[in-house]
Amino acid sequence: MDRMENLTKIEGVHISTALPDHVLKRNILDASKSHIPPISNLSDWREGRSIALIGGGPSLSSHLDTLNKYDYSIVCGSAHNYVISQGVIPKYCLICDPDPIMCEYINPHRGVIYLIASQCAPEMFNKLRNSRRYLWHSVGDVEFNKVFKDKENMVPGGCTVGTRAVLIS
């Protein structure tokens, strides 16, 4: 049994979101029509490589010099612009926040591949339209998950981009 089958057996769980469910579902349906390749299309993904998961926080500035030593790195959401301004160019940027304000934290960089959740705001998809991007689905509660047609690219996790990064890596 794969991890997606296990997730569908969870009952009695309800997740409240900052944006109304109908907005998230509209975003997901629009993203699914966008012809962005799914995250499962990444051919060199993960296996046997050292990974740096980069999140914002008080210790980030004291570890910047070590981040380029990893085979590849995934920067989480709003830490994107900061690490790039410090000379660290991550291989990937993981974005899952559906609020359009997230666009203020992402200035696209041609050296970064963007892993963007289907629930993200249309403004984010527009901002990244000229970037290399891959689509994934942020798993929610059982009823909400019915909106996803592509079960292969569903990523479980907690309520932050950092907890999703742990499972996506």
DSSP file with accessible surface (Angstrom, degrees, kcal/mol):
  #  RESIDUE AA STRUCTURE BP1 BP2  ACC     N-H-->O    O-->H-N    N-H-->O    O-->H-N    TCO  KAPPA ALPHA  PHI   PSI    X-CA   Y-CA   Z-CA
    1    1 A M              0   0  141      0, 0.0     2,-0.1     0, 0.0     0, 0.0   0.000 360.0 360.0 360.0 128.7    0.0    0.0    0.0
    2    2 A D     >  -     0   0   88      1,-0.1     4,-1.7     4,-0.0     3,-0.3  -0.334 360.0 -98.8 -85.7 173.5    1.5    3.3   -1.0
    3    3 A R  H  > S+     0   0  107      1,-0.2     4,-1.7     2,-0.2     5,-0.1   0.807 120.6  56.7 -65.0 -29.1    1.4    6.5    1.1
    4    4 A M  H  > S+     0   0   22      2,-0.2     4,-1.5     1,-0.2    -1,-0.2   0.901 105.0  51.3 -70.0 -38.7   -1.6    8.0   -0.9
    5    5 A E  H  > S+     0   0   96     -3,-0.3     4,-0.5     1,-0.2    -2,-0.2   0.898 108.7  52.3 -63.0 -39.4   -3.7    4.9   -0.1
    6    6 A N  H >< S+     0   0   86     -4,-1.7     3,-1.0     1,-0.2     4,-0.3   0.894 106.1  54.6 -61.5 -39.3   -2.9    5.3    3.6
    7    7 A L  H >< S+     0   0   33     -4,-1.7     3,-1.4     1,-0.2    -1,-0.2   0.846  99.7  59.4 -65.9 -33.3   -3.9    9.0    3.5
    8    8 A T  H 3< S+     0   0   91     -4,-1.5    -1,-0.2     1,-0.3    -2,-0.2   0.674  97.3  62.3 -72.2 -12.2   -7.4    8.2    2.1
    9    9 A K  T << S+     0   0  131     -3,-1.0     2,-0.4    -4,-0.5    -1,-0.3   0.516  76.3 107.7 -88.2  -7.4   -8.1    6.0    5.2
   10   10 A I    <   -     0   0   76     -3,-1.4     2,-0.3    -4,-0.3   132,-0.2  -0.607  51.5-176.5 -72.9 125.6   -7.8    9.0    7.6
   11   11 A E        +     0   0  170     -2,-0.4     3,-0.1     1,-0.1    -2,-0.1  -0.890  53.3  28.2-123.7 155.9  -11.2    9.9    8.9
   12   12 A G  S    S+     0   0   87     -2,-0.3     2,-0.5     1,-0.3    -1,-0.1   0.621  82.4 129.5  76.2  12.4  -12.5   12.6   11.1
   13   13 A V        +     0   0   74     -3,-0.2     2,-0.4     2,-0.0   129,-0.4  -0.862  31.3 179.4-102.8 129.5   -9.8   15.1   10.2
   14   14 A H        -     0   0  129     -2,-0.5     2,-0.5   127,-0.1    -3,-0.0  -0.997  10.6-159.5-130.1 131.2  -10.7   18.6    9.1
   15   15 A I        -     0   0   70     -2,-0.4     2,-0.4   144,-0.0   126,-0.2  -0.935   8.6-147.8-110.4 126.4   -8.1   21.2    8.2
   16   16 A S        -     0   0  103     -2,-0.5     2,-0.3     4,-0.0    -2,-0.0  -0.773  16.4-155.0 -92.1 138.6   -9.1   24.9    8.3
   17   17 A T        -     0   0   59     -2,-0.4     4,-0.1     2,-0.2     7,-0.0  -0.775  24.6-124.6-113.5 158.6   -7.4   27.1    5.7
   18   18 A A  S    S+     0   0  105     -2,-0.3    -1,-0.1     2,-0.1     3,-0.0   0.815 101.5  48.1 -69.4 -31.3   -6.6   30.8    5.7
   19   19 A L  S    S-     0   0   36      1,-0.1    -2,-0.2     2,-0.0     5,-0.1  -0.828 106.1 -90.6-106.7 150.9   -8.4   31.2    2.4
   20   20 A P    >>  -     0   0   66      0, 0.0     4,-1.8     0, 0.0     3,-0.9  -0.238  33.5-118.7 -60.4 146.8  -11.9   29.7    1.7
   21   21 A D  H 3> S+     0   0   54      1,-0.3     4,-3.0     2,-0.2     5,-0.2   0.856 112.5  59.8 -54.5 -38.2  -12.0   26.2    0.3
   22   22 A H  H 3> S+     0   0  124      1,-0.2     4,-1.9     2,-0.2    -1,-0.3   0.858 104.9  49.5 -64.7 -30.8  -13.7   27.4   -2.8
   23   23 A V  H <> S+     0   0   27     -3,-0.9     4,-2.5     2,-0.2    -1,-0.2   0.938 112.4  47.2 -70.0 -45.5  -10.8   29.7   -3.6
   24   24 A L  H  X S+     0   0    2     -4,-1.8     4,-2.6     1,-0.2    -2,-0.2   0.924 112.2  49.8 -61.7 -43.8   -8.3   26.9   -3.1
   25   25 A K  H  X S+     0   0   78     -4,-3.0     4,-2.7     1,-0.2     5,-0.2   0.908 110.2  50.2 -64.1 -38.8  -10.3   24.5   -5.3
   26   26 A R  H  X S+     0   0  126     -4,-1.9     4,-2.6    -5,-0.2     5,-0.2   0.927 110.7  50.1 -64.2 -42.4  -10.6   27.1   -8.1
   27   27 A N  H  X S+     0   0    5     -4,-2.5     4,-2.7     2,-0.2    -2,-0.2   0.925 111.7  48.5 -59.8 -44.8   -6.8   27.6   -7.9
   28   28 A I  H  X S+     0   0    0     -4,-2.6     4,-2.3     2,-0.2    -2,-0.2   0.928 112.3  47.3 -63.0 -45.8   -6.2   23.9   -8.1
   29   29 A L  H  X S+     0   0   74     -4,-2.7     4,-0.8     2,-0.2    -1,-0.2   0.913 113.8  48.0 -64.7 -39.8   -8.5   23.4  -11.0
   30   30 A D  H >< S+     0   0   76     -4,-2.6     3,-0.8    -5,-0.2     4,-0.3   0.923 112.0  49.3 -65.3 -43.3   -7.0   26.3  -12.9
   31   31 A A  H >< S+     0   0    5     -4,-2.7     3,-1.6    87,-0.4     5,-0.5   0.876 104.1  59.7 -64.0 -35.9   -3.5   25.1  -12.2
   32   32 A S  H 3< S+     0   0   58     -4,-2.3     3,-0.4     1,-0.3    -1,-0.2   0.754 105.4  49.5 -65.7 -21.6   -4.4   21.6  -13.4
   33   33 A K  T << S+     0   0  147     -4,-0.8    -1,-0.3    -3,-0.8    -2,-0.2   0.441  89.1  87.6 -91.2  -1.7   -5.3   23.2  -16.8
   34   34 A S  S <  S-     0   0   45     -3,-1.6    -1,-0.2    -4,-0.3    -2,-0.1   0.555  89.0-131.0 -80.2 -11.6   -2.0   25.0  -17.0
   35   35 A H        +     0   0  178     -3,-0.4    -3,-0.1     1,-0.2    -2,-0.1   0.745  51.5 153.2  65.3  23.9    0.1   22.3  -18.7
   36   36 A I        -     0   0   16     -5,-0.5    -1,-0.2     1,-0.1    98,-0.1  -0.707  52.8-108.0 -78.3 132.7    2.9   22.7  -16.1
   37   37 A P        -     0   0   51      0, 0.0    98,-2.6     0, 0.0     2,-0.1  -0.308  35.8-110.1 -63.4 146.9    4.7   19.4  -15.8
   38   38 A P  B >   -a  135   0A  34      0, 0.0     3,-2.3     0, 0.0    98,-0.2  -0.372  23.4-111.5 -75.9 157.2    4.1   17.5  -12.6
   39   39 A I  G >  S+     0   0   16     96,-2.8     3,-1.9     1,-0.3    97,-0.1   0.790 113.8  71.0 -58.9 -27.2    6.8   17.0  -10.0
   40   40 A S  G 3  S+     0   0   48     95,-0.3    -1,-0.3     1,-0.3     5,-0.1   0.666  85.4  69.8 -66.9 -11.6    6.9   13.3  -10.8
   41   41 A N  G <   +     0   0   97     -3,-2.3     2,-0.7     2,-0.0    -1,-0.3   0.528  67.0 112.0 -81.7  -6.5    8.5   14.3  -14.2
   42   42 A L    X   -     0   0   14     -3,-1.9     3,-0.8     1,-0.2    -3,-0.0  -0.574  50.7-168.5 -70.7 113.1   11.7   15.4  -12.4
   43   43 A S  T 3  S+     0   0  124     -2,-0.7    -1,-0.2     1,-0.2    -3,-0.0   0.827  80.2  43.2 -77.0 -33.1   14.2   12.7  -13.6
   44   44 A D  T 3  S+     0   0   54      2,-0.1     2,-0.3     0, 0.0    -1,-0.2   0.080  83.4 153.0-100.6  27.0   17.1   13.5  -11.3
   45   45 A W    <   -     0   0   27     -3,-0.8     2,-2.6     1,-0.2   124,-0.0  -0.393  62.3 -55.6 -71.4 118.9   15.0   13.9   -8.2
   46   46 A R  S >  S+     0   0   63     -2,-0.3     3,-1.7     1,-0.1    -1,-0.2  -0.164  78.7 134.7  69.7 -54.6   16.5   13.1   -4.8
   47   47 A E  T 3  S-     0   0  148     -2,-2.6     3,-0.1     1,-0.3    -1,-0.1  -0.077  83.5  -9.2 -52.5 125.7   17.8    9.6   -4.8
   48   48 A G  T 3  S+     0   0   85      1,-0.2     2,-0.3     0, 0.0    -1,-0.3   0.707 105.2 120.3  69.1  23.1   21.3    9.2   -3.2
   49   49 A R    <   -     0   0  105     -3,-1.7     2,-0.3    21,-0.0    -1,-0.2  -0.891  66.6-115.6-121.7 149.5   22.0   12.9   -2.9
   50   50 A S        -     0   0   51     -2,-0.3    22,-1.4    -3,-0.1     2,-0.4  -0.647  37.3-160.1 -80.1 138.0   22.7   15.2    0.0
   51   51 A I  E     -b   72   0A  46     -2,-0.3     2,-0.6    20,-0.2    22,-0.2  -0.970  16.2-157.6-126.2 135.2   19.9   17.7    0.5
   52   52 A A  E     -b   73   0A   6     20,-1.8    22,-2.8    -2,-0.4     2,-0.7  -0.956   9.5-158.6-107.8 119.7   19.8   21.1    2.3
   53   53 A L  E     -b   74   0A  68     -2,-0.6     2,-0.7    20,-0.2    22,-0.2  -0.913  14.6-158.6 -95.7 117.9   16.2   22.1    3.2
   54   54 A I  E     +b   75   0A   3     20,-3.3    22,-3.2    -2,-0.7     2,-0.3  -0.875  19.1 164.9-108.6 112.7   16.4   25.9    3.7
   55   55 A G        -     0   0   35     -2,-0.7     2,-0.1    20,-0.2    22,-0.1  -0.785  40.6 -98.7-116.0 164.3   13.8   27.6    5.8
   56   56 A G        +     0   0   60     -2,-0.3     3,-0.1    20,-0.2    23,-0.1  -0.410  64.6 111.0 -75.6 158.5   13.7   31.0    7.3
   57   57 A G  S >  S-     0   0   44     -2,-0.1     3,-1.3     1,-0.1     4,-0.5  -0.822  77.6 -70.5 153.5 172.0   14.7   31.4   10.9
   58   58 A P  T 3  S+     0   0  132      0, 0.0     4,-0.3     0, 0.0     3,-0.2   0.754 123.1  51.5 -65.0 -24.2   17.3   32.8   13.3
   59   59 A S  T >> S+     0   0   70      1,-0.2     4,-0.6     2,-0.1     3,-0.5   0.620  85.3  87.7 -89.4  -9.3   20.0   30.2   12.4
   60   60 A L  H X> S+     0   0   17     -3,-1.3     3,-1.8     1,-0.2     4,-0.6   0.927  84.8  52.2 -57.8 -47.7   19.8   30.6    8.6
   61   61 A S  H >4 S+     0   0   73     -4,-0.5     3,-0.6     1,-0.3     4,-0.3   0.831 107.1  53.7 -62.7 -28.3   22.4   33.5    8.5
   62   62 A S  H <4 S+     0   0   78     -3,-0.5    -1,-0.3    -4,-0.3    -2,-0.2   0.558 112.5  44.3 -83.7  -4.6   24.9   31.5   10.5
   63   63 A H  H XX S+     0   0   93     -3,-1.8     3,-1.4    -4,-0.6     4,-0.8   0.341  78.1 104.1-117.7   5.6   24.7   28.5    8.1
   64   64 A L  H XX S+     0   0   21     -4,-0.6     3,-0.9    -3,-0.6     4,-0.5   0.876  76.0  59.4 -57.1 -38.3   24.8   30.3    4.7
   65   65 A D  H 34 S+     0   0  119     -4,-0.3    -1,-0.3     1,-0.2     3,-0.1   0.722 106.0  48.6 -67.9 -17.6   28.4   29.3    4.0
   66   66 A T  H X4 S+     0   0   43     -3,-1.4     3,-1.6     1,-0.1     4,-0.3   0.665  89.7  81.5 -94.3 -14.5   27.6   25.6    4.3
   67   67 A L  H X< S+     0   0   18     -3,-0.9     3,-1.2    -4,-0.8    -1,-0.1   0.821  84.9  57.2 -66.8 -32.6   24.6   25.5    2.0
   68   68 A N  T 3< S+     0   0  101     -4,-0.5    -1,-0.3     1,-0.2    -2,-0.1   0.548  92.1  73.9 -76.6  -3.1   26.5   25.4   -1.3
   69   69 A K  T <  S+     0   0  160     -3,-1.6    -1,-0.2    -4,-0.0    -2,-0.2   0.621  79.4  91.6 -83.2 -11.7   28.2   22.2   -0.2
   70   70 A Y  S <  S-     0   0  102     -3,-1.2   -19,-0.1    -4,-0.3     3,-0.1  -0.471  86.8-119.2 -83.7 155.0   25.1   20.1   -0.7
   71   71 A D  S    S-     0   0  100    -21,-0.3     2,-0.3     1,-0.2   -20,-0.2   0.902  94.4 -17.3 -57.5 -42.2   24.3   18.2   -3.9
   72   72 A Y  E     -b   51   0A   9    -22,-1.4   -20,-1.8   -26,-0.1     2,-0.3  -0.983  65.5-143.9-158.5 164.9   21.2   20.3   -4.1
   73   73 A S  E     -b   52   0A   6     -2,-0.3    19,-2.3   -22,-0.2    18,-0.6  -0.960   4.4-151.2-134.7 152.3   19.0   22.5   -2.0
   74   74 A I  E     -bc  53  92A   0    -22,-2.8   -20,-3.3    -2,-0.3     2,-0.4  -0.984  15.2-155.8-122.3 115.5   15.4   23.3   -1.6
   75   75 A V  E     -bc  54  93A   0     17,-2.6    19,-2.7    -2,-0.5     2,-0.7  -0.755  17.8-129.0 -91.2 138.6   14.5   26.8   -0.3
   76   76 A C  E >   - c   0  94A   8    -22,-3.2     3,-2.1    -2,-0.4   -20,-0.2  -0.820  41.4 -80.8 -95.7 114.1   11.2   27.1    1.4
   77   77 A G  G >  S+     0   0    2     17,-2.8     3,-2.2    -2,-0.7     4,-0.2   0.056 116.2  25.4  43.8-113.2    8.9   29.9    0.2
   78   78 A S  G 3  S+     0   0   71      1,-0.3     4,-0.5     2,-0.1     3,-0.3   0.595 110.7  69.1 -69.4  -9.3    9.7   33.2    1.7
   79   79 A A  G <> S+     0   0    5     -3,-2.1     4,-2.4   -25,-0.2    -1,-0.3   0.630  78.2  92.0 -78.1 -10.8   13.4   32.5    2.4
   80   80 A H  H <> S+     0   0    0     -3,-2.2     4,-2.0     1,-0.2     5,-0.2   0.919  85.2  41.0 -49.6 -61.0   13.9   32.5   -1.4
   81   81 A N  H  > S+     0   0   40     24,-1.0     4,-2.3    -3,-0.3    -1,-0.2   0.888 114.1  54.1 -62.9 -36.8   14.9   36.1   -1.9
   82   82 A Y  H  > S+     0   0   86     -4,-0.5     4,-1.1     2,-0.2    -1,-0.2   0.957 109.1  45.1 -64.0 -51.2   17.1   36.3    1.2
   83   83 A V  H  <>S+     0   0    0     -4,-2.4     5,-2.5     1,-0.2     3,-0.5   0.902 113.9  50.2 -64.4 -36.8   19.3   33.3    0.4
   84   84 A I  H ><5S+     0   0   35     -4,-2.0     3,-2.0    -5,-0.3    -1,-0.2   0.921 106.8  54.4 -65.8 -40.2   19.7   34.5   -3.2
   85   85 A S  H 3<5S+     0   0   83     -4,-2.3    -1,-0.2     1,-0.3    -2,-0.2   0.756 106.9  53.6 -64.9 -18.6   20.7   37.9   -2.0
   86   86 A Q  T 3<5S-     0   0  100     -4,-1.1    -1,-0.3    -3,-0.5    -2,-0.2   0.268 126.2-100.3 -98.1   7.3   23.4   36.2    0.1
   87   87 A G  T < 5S+     0   0   50     -3,-2.0     2,-0.7     1,-0.3    -3,-0.2   0.546  83.5 126.3  89.4   6.8   24.8   34.3   -2.9
   88   88 A V      < -     0   0    3     -5,-2.5    -1,-0.3    -6,-0.2    -2,-0.2  -0.889  39.5-167.8 -99.6 117.7   23.2   31.0   -2.3
   89   89 A I        -     0   0   66     -2,-0.7   -16,-0.1    -3,-0.1    -5,-0.0  -0.894  13.1-150.5-106.7 104.0   21.3   29.8   -5.4
   90   90 A P        -     0   0    0      0, 0.0    23,-0.1     0, 0.0   -16,-0.1  -0.352  15.1-133.8 -70.9 153.4   19.1   26.9   -4.5
   91   91 A K  S    S+     0   0   66    -18,-0.6    22,-2.7     1,-0.2     2,-0.3   0.892  89.3  23.2 -70.0 -38.1   18.4   24.2   -7.1
   92   92 A Y  E     -cd  74 113A   1    -19,-2.3   -17,-2.6    20,-0.2     2,-0.4  -0.921  59.3-157.3-129.2 153.9   14.7   24.3   -6.1
   93   93 A C  E     -cd  75 114A   0     20,-2.1    22,-3.2    -2,-0.3     2,-0.5  -0.995  16.6-151.2-127.5 123.9   12.2   26.6   -4.4
   94   94 A L  E     -cd  76 115A   0    -19,-2.7   -17,-2.8    -2,-0.4     2,-0.4  -0.843  16.8-178.7 -97.8 125.2    9.1   25.0   -2.9
   95   95 A I  E     + d   0 116A   0     20,-2.7    22,-2.5    -2,-0.5    25,-0.2  -0.990  22.8 143.7-127.5 128.4    6.0   27.2   -2.8
   96   96 A C        +     0   0   13     -2,-0.4    -1,-0.1    20,-0.2    42,-0.1   0.468  33.4 116.0-137.1  -9.6    2.7   26.2   -1.3
   97   97 A D        -     0   0   74      1,-0.2    24,-0.5    23,-0.1     5,-0.1  -0.465  48.2-158.6 -68.1 123.2    1.2   29.3    0.3
   98   98 A P        +     0   0   22      0, 0.0    -1,-0.2     0, 0.0    26,-0.1   0.585  58.1 107.1 -81.5  -6.4   -2.0   30.1   -1.6
   99   99 A D  S >  S-     0   0   60      1,-0.1     3,-2.2    21,-0.1     4,-0.2  -0.536  71.9-135.1 -76.1 132.2   -2.1   33.8   -0.5
  100  100 A P  G >  S+     0   0   53      0, 0.0     3,-2.0     0, 0.0     4,-0.3   0.751  98.8  77.5 -58.1 -20.7   -1.2   36.2   -3.3
  101  101 A I  G >  S+     0   0   77      1,-0.3     3,-2.0     2,-0.2     4,-0.3   0.774  75.4  77.9 -61.6 -20.9    1.0   38.1   -0.9
  102  102 A M  G X  S+     0   0   11     -3,-2.2     3,-2.1     1,-0.3     4,-0.4   0.806  76.9  73.4 -59.0 -25.8    3.5   35.3   -1.4
  103  103 A C  G X  S+     0   0   19     -3,-2.0     3,-0.9     1,-0.3    -1,-0.3   0.786  85.9  64.5 -59.3 -25.7    4.4   37.0   -4.7
  104  104 A E  G <  S+     0   0  138     -3,-2.0    -1,-0.3    -4,-0.3    -2,-0.2   0.692 101.7  49.8 -71.3 -17.0    6.2   39.7   -2.7
  105  105 A Y  G <  S+     0   0  104     -3,-2.1   -24,-1.0    -4,-0.3     2,-0.5   0.414 100.5  71.2-101.6  -0.8    8.7   37.1   -1.4
  106  106 A I    <   +     0   0    0     -3,-0.9    -1,-0.1    -4,-0.4   -28,-0.1  -0.934  45.9 172.7-125.7 108.8    9.6   35.6   -4.8
  107  107 A N        -     0   0   96     -2,-0.5    21,-0.0    -3,-0.1    -3,-0.0  -0.959  44.6-118.4-105.9 107.4   11.7   37.4   -7.4
  108  108 A P        -     0   0   55      0, 0.0     2,-0.4     0, 0.0    -2,-0.0  -0.106  26.8-159.9 -53.1 142.0   12.3   34.6   -9.9
  109  109 A H    >   -     0   0   58      3,-0.1     3,-1.9     1,-0.1   -25,-0.0  -0.989  19.7-135.3-123.9 133.7   15.9   33.6  -10.6
  110  110 A R  T 3  S+     0   0  232     -2,-0.4    22,-0.1     1,-0.3    -1,-0.1   0.711 103.0  58.6 -64.9 -18.5   16.8   31.8  -13.8
  111  111 A G  T 3  S+     0   0   31      2,-0.0     2,-0.4    20,-0.0    -1,-0.3   0.478  93.1  83.6 -88.1  -1.7   19.0   29.3  -11.9
  112  112 A V    <   -     0   0    1     -3,-1.9     2,-0.5   -20,-0.0    20,-0.5  -0.837  66.1-145.8-108.6 140.4   16.1   28.0   -9.7
  113  113 A I  E     -de  92 132A  13    -22,-2.7   -20,-2.1    -2,-0.4     2,-0.5  -0.908  22.7-140.0-100.2 127.3   13.5   25.4  -10.5
  114  114 A Y  E     -de  93 133A   0     18,-3.0    20,-2.6    -2,-0.5     2,-0.8  -0.778  11.5-162.6 -97.6 124.9   10.2   26.2   -8.9
  115  115 A L  E     -de  94 134A   0    -22,-3.2   -20,-2.7    -2,-0.5     2,-0.5  -0.907  23.2-173.2-103.2 100.7    8.1   23.5   -7.3
  116  116 A I  E     -de  95 135A   0     18,-2.6    20,-1.5    -2,-0.8   -20,-0.2  -0.858  21.2-128.5-111.7 128.9    4.7   25.2   -7.0
  117  117 A A  E >   - e   0 136A   0    -22,-2.5     3,-2.0    -2,-0.5    20,-0.2  -0.470  20.4-125.6 -71.7 143.0    1.6   23.8   -5.3
  118  118 A S  T 3  S+     0   0    0     18,-2.8   -87,-0.4     1,-0.3    -1,-0.1   0.734 107.5  65.1 -62.4 -20.1   -1.5   23.7   -7.4
  119  119 A Q  T 3  S+     0   0   24     17,-0.2    -1,-0.3   -91,-0.1   -91,-0.1   0.581  77.5 116.4 -80.4  -7.0   -3.3   25.7   -4.6
  120  120 A C  S <  S-     0   0    1     -3,-2.0   -89,-0.1   -25,-0.2   -21,-0.1  -0.196  77.3 -89.9 -63.2 155.5   -1.1   28.7   -5.1
  121  121 A A    >>  -     0   0    3    -24,-0.5     4,-1.6     1,-0.1     3,-1.3  -0.263  29.7-118.0 -64.7 147.3   -2.7   32.0   -6.3
  122  122 A P  H 3> S+     0   0   64      0, 0.0     4,-2.5     0, 0.0     5,-0.2   0.838 114.6  64.6 -54.4 -31.6   -2.9   32.7  -10.0
  123  123 A E  H 3> S+     0   0   98      1,-0.2     4,-2.4     2,-0.2     5,-0.1   0.857 100.6  50.4 -60.9 -36.0   -0.7   35.7   -9.4
  124  124 A M  H <> S+     0   0    4     -3,-1.3     4,-2.0     2,-0.2    -1,-0.2   0.925 109.5  49.6 -69.6 -43.1    2.2   33.3   -8.4
  125  125 A F  H  < S+     0   0   22     -4,-1.6    -2,-0.2     1,-0.2    -1,-0.2   0.916 113.0  48.2 -60.5 -39.7    1.7   31.2  -11.5
  126  126 A N  H >< S+     0   0   94     -4,-2.5     3,-1.4     1,-0.2     4,-0.2   0.919 109.0  52.6 -65.9 -42.7    1.8   34.4  -13.6
  127  127 A K  H 3< S+     0   0   66     -4,-2.4     3,-0.3     1,-0.3    -1,-0.2   0.853 115.9  40.8 -62.2 -33.8    4.9   35.7  -11.8
  128  128 A L  T >< S+     0   0    0     -4,-2.0     3,-2.3     1,-0.2    -1,-0.3   0.258  79.4 115.2 -97.9  13.0    6.7   32.4  -12.5
  129  129 A R  T <  S+     0   0  132     -3,-1.4    -1,-0.2     1,-0.3    -2,-0.1   0.775  80.9  43.2 -58.8 -27.9    5.4   32.0  -16.1
  130  130 A N  T 3  S+     0   0  145     -3,-0.3    -1,-0.3    -4,-0.2     2,-0.2   0.275 102.3  89.3-100.5  11.0    8.9   32.3  -17.6
  131  131 A S  S <  S-     0   0   27     -3,-2.3     2,-0.5   -20,-0.0   -18,-0.1  -0.665  89.8 -97.3-103.1 161.6   10.6   30.1  -15.0
  132  132 A R  E     + e   0 113A 132    -20,-0.5   -18,-3.0    -2,-0.2     2,-0.3  -0.675  58.4 172.4 -74.4 126.0   11.2   26.4  -14.9
  133  133 A R  E     - e   0 114A  50     -2,-0.5     2,-0.3   -20,-0.2   -18,-0.2  -0.984  26.6-163.9-142.9 151.2    8.4   25.0  -12.8
  134  134 A Y  E     - e   0 115A  56    -20,-2.6   -18,-2.6    -2,-0.3     2,-0.3  -0.980  20.7-131.1-133.5 146.7    6.8   21.8  -11.7
  135  135 A L  E     +ae  38 116A  13    -98,-2.6   -96,-2.8    -2,-0.3   -95,-0.3  -0.745  27.0 166.6-103.7 141.7    3.4   21.3  -10.2
  136  136 A W  E     - e   0 117A   0    -20,-1.5   -18,-2.8    -2,-0.3     2,-0.5  -0.918  30.4-117.7-142.7 168.4    2.4   19.3   -7.1
  137  137 A H  E     -f  154   0B   5     16,-2.8    18,-3.3    -2,-0.3     2,-0.8  -0.948  14.5-139.0-117.4 130.0   -0.6   19.0   -4.9
  138  138 A S  E     -f  155   0B   6     -2,-0.5    16,-0.1    16,-0.2     2,-0.0  -0.759  28.3-132.1 -87.8 106.6   -0.8   19.9   -1.2
  139  139 A V        +     0   0   10     16,-2.0     2,-0.1    -2,-0.8    18,-0.1  -0.328  34.1 167.4 -64.5 135.9   -2.8   17.2    0.5
  140  140 A G        -     0   0   21      1,-0.4    -1,-0.1     2,-0.1    17,-0.1  -0.201  47.3 -29.5-120.3-142.8   -5.5   18.4    2.9
  141  141 A D     >  -     0   0   14   -126,-0.2     4,-2.4    -2,-0.1    -1,-0.4  -0.259  68.6 -98.9 -77.5 167.2   -8.4   16.6    4.5
  142  142 A V  H  > S+     0   0   47   -129,-0.4     4,-0.5     1,-0.2    -1,-0.1   0.897 121.4  46.4 -56.1 -45.5  -10.1   13.6    2.8
  143  143 A E  H >4 S+     0   0  121      1,-0.2     3,-1.1     2,-0.2    -1,-0.2   0.924 113.0  49.6 -65.7 -41.3  -13.1   15.5    1.4
  144  144 A F  H >4 S+     0   0   12      1,-0.2     3,-1.9     2,-0.2     4,-0.2   0.893 100.4  65.2 -64.4 -37.5  -10.9   18.3    0.1
  145  145 A N  H >< S+     0   0   12     -4,-2.4     3,-1.6     1,-0.3    -1,-0.2   0.678  80.6  80.7 -62.9 -15.7   -8.5   15.8   -1.6
  146  146 A K  T << S+     0   0  122     -3,-1.1    -1,-0.3    -4,-0.5    -2,-0.2   0.719  79.0  69.4 -64.7 -18.1  -11.2   14.7   -4.0
  147  147 A V  T <  S+     0   0   19     -3,-1.9     2,-0.5    -4,-0.2    -1,-0.3   0.772  80.2  91.4 -70.7 -23.2  -10.5   17.8   -6.1
  148  148 A F    <   +     0   0    2     -3,-1.6     3,-0.1    -4,-0.2     6,-0.0  -0.595  48.1 179.3 -79.9 123.0   -7.1   16.2   -7.2
  149  149 A K  S    S+     0   0  165     -2,-0.5     2,-0.9     1,-0.2    -1,-0.2   0.730  74.6  63.0 -88.0 -27.6   -7.4   14.2  -10.3
  150  150 A D    >   +     0   0   55      1,-0.2     3,-0.8     3,-0.1    -1,-0.2  -0.794  59.2 173.8-103.9  91.5   -3.6   13.4  -10.3
  151  151 A K  G >   +     0   0   96     -2,-0.9     3,-1.5     1,-0.2    -1,-0.2   0.770  69.3  72.2 -71.5 -24.5   -3.0   11.3   -7.2
  152  152 A E  G 3  S+     0   0  140      1,-0.3    -1,-0.2   -16,-0.0    -2,-0.0   0.800  98.4  47.3 -62.7 -28.7    0.6   10.6   -8.1
  153  153 A N  G <  S+     0   0    5     -3,-0.8   -16,-2.8     2,-0.1     2,-0.4   0.133  80.8 122.8-105.4  22.3    1.7   14.2   -7.4
  154  154 A M  E <   -f  137   0B   7     -3,-1.5   -16,-0.2   -18,-0.2  -150,-0.0  -0.678  43.8-162.1 -83.9 134.6    0.0   14.6   -4.0
  155  155 A V  E     -f  138   0B   3    -18,-3.3   -16,-2.0    -2,-0.4    13,-0.1  -0.968   3.3-155.0-121.6 117.3    2.4   15.5   -1.2
  156  156 A P        +     0   0   18      0, 0.0     2,-0.3     0, 0.0    11,-0.2  -0.236  36.0 112.3 -77.4 176.0    1.2   15.1    2.4
  157  157 A G        -     0   0   35    -18,-0.1     7,-0.1   -17,-0.1     4,-0.1  -0.920  59.2 -56.4 150.3-172.4    2.6   17.0    5.3
  158  158 A G        -     0   0   33     -2,-0.3     6,-0.0     2,-0.2     0, 0.0   0.117  63.9 -80.1 -84.5-157.9    1.9   19.6    7.9
  159  159 A C  S    S+     0   0  128      4,-0.1     2,-0.3     5,-0.0    -1,-0.0   0.311 102.4  70.9 -96.6  10.4    0.6   23.1    7.6
  160  160 A T  S  > S-     0   0   71      1,-0.1     4,-1.6   -63,-0.0    -2,-0.2  -0.876  82.6-120.0-124.6 159.8    3.9   24.8    6.6
  161  161 A V  H  > S+     0   0   33     -2,-0.3     4,-2.3     1,-0.2     5,-0.1   0.859 113.2  59.5 -63.6 -32.1    6.1   24.8    3.5
  162  162 A G  H  > S+     0   0   29      1,-0.2     4,-1.6     2,-0.2    -1,-0.2   0.916 104.3  47.3 -64.4 -41.3    8.9   23.4    5.7
  163  163 A T  H  > S+     0   0   59      1,-0.2     4,-1.2     2,-0.2    -1,-0.2   0.858 112.4  50.5 -71.7 -30.9    7.0   20.3    6.7
  164  164 A R  H  X S+     0   0   17     -4,-1.6     4,-2.4     1,-0.2     5,-0.2   0.885 105.9  57.2 -68.5 -37.8    6.0   19.7    3.1
  165  165 A A  H  X S+     0   0    0     -4,-2.3     4,-1.9     1,-0.2    -2,-0.2   0.881 101.1  56.3 -61.7 -36.9    9.7   20.1    2.1
  166  166 A V  H  < S+     0   0   93     -4,-1.6    -1,-0.2     1,-0.2    -2,-0.2   0.929 114.1  39.2 -61.3 -44.2   10.6   17.3    4.5
  167  167 A L  H  < S+     0   0   75     -4,-1.2    -2,-0.2     1,-0.2    -1,-0.2   0.809 114.4  52.5 -78.4 -27.9    8.2   14.9    2.7
  168  168 A I  H  <        0   0    2     -4,-2.4    -1,-0.2     1,-0.2    -2,-0.2   0.774 360.0 360.0 -78.4 -24.1    8.9   16.1   -0.8
  169  169 A S     <        0   0   39     -4,-1.9    -1,-0.2    -5,-0.2    -2,-0.2   0.610 360.0 360.0 -85.0 360.0   12.7   15.6   -0.4
